[in-house]
Amino acid sequence: MFWWIGVYAVFMWCYNGFLESLLGILWGTLKTLLLRERFPQKYGKWAVITGATDGIGRQYAEQLARKGMNIMLVSRTEHKLIAVAAEIERKYGVQTKWLAVDFSKGPEIYKPLREQLASIEVGMLVNNVGHLPPPSQTFDENSDQDVTATINLNIGSSSTFRPPPGTTLALGMTIYAASKAYTTSLGLGLAHELRGTGVQCQTVAPFVVLTNRSQDFAKLLPRFMAVLDVERFVRSAVFTIGKTAHTCGHWMHPVQIFHINFLPQSVMALSVGVLLKRLRSVLLKTPTC
Ligand SMILES: NC(=O)c1ccc[n+]([C@@H]2O[C@H](COP(=O)([O-])OP(=O)(O)OC[C@H]3O[C@@H](n4cnc5c(N)ncnc54)[C@H](OP(=O)(O)O)[C@@H]3O)[C@@H](O)[C@H]2O)c1
């Protein structure tokens, strides 16, 4: 029995680590060869690439143009955009457009950007732009501009360039989850950076705790999932202060997460998707919504 659990655990570790992706690539390659699919027919004529005048973004522009896609370059510096657009047209014979935008400015840039994008058939968006504060600086040395730019570029740009209305799954939970991944990573990094300074940082990342915000979601969960009463959860979380840098707050949640990790990630994502769709339909039927 234990032997089989071990085999299953190792298989799942490989499956979630690389096998699922490898199988997808093999199947996708076979389909492309059999159906002779070309990018512009498969996805649409235009690829939009942010941070497109240098590095990874510039290479995406070149490689997608080589596959016959027209390229819309979105970056900060006008003269670089003009030069890269001209070079791509000359080398690959595709159409190009460009737009000079500074993503560090935040929400104000997206309206004009969407207006520009409305004039083309966007088949692919490469959300590549990002900001890296000077790596030599510690957290407290990062300037306010660097923090804002990092959030606006690394989180804001990929979250604000959304799929068209009606195609998103449910309730903005994806953006919530992604932002919490940021918080967790920030907390873990800070805990490490602060070691030896006398200041401690703890990240508490629970599963479902019964509060006003989670009560509708909690009702939809299967019975075997432990939804914790808020007082019980916080009492336990407080007990962990000063003892660990990262915790779920209560022992029942890591036990659940441990079991969930035995599932393929795609099955997990599908199940959460089904739950969120149900939650959406319940909430839309509630008169207060
Ligand atoms: N390189 C790596 O090892 C690595 C590893 C993991 C992830 N990444 C990620 O990959 C992405 C690209 O990195 P990279 O190394 O290719 O960068 P890069 O060579 O520095 O290229 C940066 C590009 O982004 C544009 N850009 C920078 N700030 C901008 C702003 N505020 N508004 C609009 N455009 C802006 C630049 O345009 P202008 O020059 O015209 O301003 C340029 O086209 C980033 O998201 C990065 O976090 C990189």
The ligand as a Tripos MOL2 file, in Angstrom:
@<TRIPOS>MOLECULE
LIG
   48    52     1     0     0
SMALL
NO_CHARGES

@<TRIPOS>ATOM
      1 N1         16.3530   38.9130  -18.6700 N.am      1 LIG1
      2 C1         16.1110   37.9670  -17.7660 C.2       1 LIG1
      3 O1         16.9990   37.2300  -17.3300 O.2       1 LIG1
      4 C2         14.7130   37.7500  -17.2830 C.ar      1 LIG1
      5 C3         14.4300   36.6250  -16.4820 C.ar      1 LIG1
      6 C4         13.1160   36.4200  -16.0190 C.ar      1 LIG1
      7 C5         12.1310   37.3260  -16.3710 C.ar      1 LIG1
      8 N2         12.4260   38.4040  -17.1350 N.ar      1 LIG1
      9 C6         11.3340   39.3180  -17.4750 C.3       1 LIG1
     10 O2         11.2820   39.4400  -18.8930 O.3       1 LIG1
     11 C7         10.8190   40.7400  -19.2230 C.3       1 LIG1
     12 C8         11.7970   41.4060  -20.2110 C.3       1 LIG1
     13 O3         13.0790   41.4780  -19.6220 O.3       1 LIG1
     14 P1         14.3490   41.8670  -20.4830 P.3       1 LIG1
     15 O4         15.5440   41.3920  -19.7270 O.co2     1 LIG1
     16 O5         14.1640   41.4440  -21.8890 O.co2     1 LIG1
     17 O6         14.2920   43.4810  -20.3910 O.3       1 LIG1
     18 P2         15.1130   44.5600  -21.2060 P.3       1 LIG1
     19 O7         16.1250   43.9210  -22.0870 O.co2     1 LIG1
     20 O8         15.5930   45.5460  -20.2110 O.co2     1 LIG1
     21 O9         14.0010   45.2390  -22.1560 O.3       1 LIG1
     22 C9         13.1490   46.1400  -21.6170 C.3       1 LIG1
     23 C10        12.0730   46.5460  -22.6220 C.3       1 LIG1
     24 O10        10.9810   47.0500  -21.8660 O.3       1 LIG1
     25 C11        10.7480   48.4230  -22.2460 C.3       1 LIG1
     26 N3         10.3940   49.1900  -21.0610 N.ar      1 LIG1
     27 C12        11.1140   49.3280  -19.9290 C.ar      1 LIG1
     28 N4         10.4610   50.1160  -19.0710 N.ar      1 LIG1
     29 C13         9.3000   50.4850  -19.6790 C.ar      1 LIG1
     30 C14         8.2230   51.2980  -19.3030 C.ar      1 LIG1
     31 N5          8.1820   51.9190  -18.1310 N.pl3     1 LIG1
     32 N6          7.1880   51.4580  -20.1680 N.ar      1 LIG1
     33 C15         7.2130   50.8540  -21.3810 C.ar      1 LIG1
     34 N7          8.2300   50.0830  -21.7970 N.ar      1 LIG1
     35 C16         9.2540   49.9020  -20.9680 C.ar      1 LIG1
     36 C17        12.0250   48.8920  -22.8610 C.3       1 LIG1
     37 O11        11.7260   49.9290  -23.7530 O.3       1 LIG1
     38 P3         12.5980   51.2910  -23.8030 P.3       1 LIG1
     39 O12        14.0210   50.8500  -23.7480 O.co2     1 LIG1
     40 O13        12.1980   51.9140  -25.0700 O.co2     1 LIG1
     41 O14        12.2250   52.0650  -22.6320 O.co2     1 LIG1
     42 C18        12.5040   47.6230  -23.5480 C.3       1 LIG1
     43 O15        11.8350   47.4800  -24.7810 O.3       1 LIG1
     44 C19        10.6650   41.5040  -17.9180 C.3       1 LIG1
     45 O16         9.3130   41.4330  -17.5080 O.3       1 LIG1
     46 C20        11.5340   40.7230  -16.9610 C.3       1 LIG1
     47 O17        11.0870   40.8720  -15.6360 O.3       1 LIG1
     48 C21        13.6920   38.6330  -17.6040 C.ar      1 LIG1
@<TRIPOS>BOND
     1     1     2 1
     2     2     3 2
     3     2     4 1
     4     4     5 ar
     5     4    48 ar
     6     5     6 ar
     7     6     7 ar
     8     7     8 ar
     9     8     9 1
    10     8    48 ar
    11     9    10 1
    12     9    46 1
    13    10    11 1
    14    11    12 1
    15    11    44 1
    16    12    13 1
    17    13    14 1
    18    14    15 2
    19    14    16 1
    20    14    17 1
    21    17    18 1
    22    18    19 2
    23    18    20 1
    24    18    21 1
    25    21    22 1
    26    22    23 1
    27    23    24 1
    28    23    42 1
    29    24    25 1
    30    25    26 1
    31    25    36 1
    32    26    27 ar
    33    26    35 ar
    34    27    28 ar
    35    28    29 ar
    36    29    30 ar
    37    29    35 ar
    38    30    31 1
    39    30    32 ar
    40    32    33 ar
    41    33    34 ar
    42    34    35 ar
    43    36    37 1
    44    36    42 1
    45    37    38 1
    46    38    39 2
    47    38    40 1
    48    38    41 1
    49    42    43 1
    50    44    45 1
    51    44    46 1
    52    46    47 1
@<TRIPOS>SUBSTRUCTURE
     1 LIG1         1 GROUP 0 **** ****
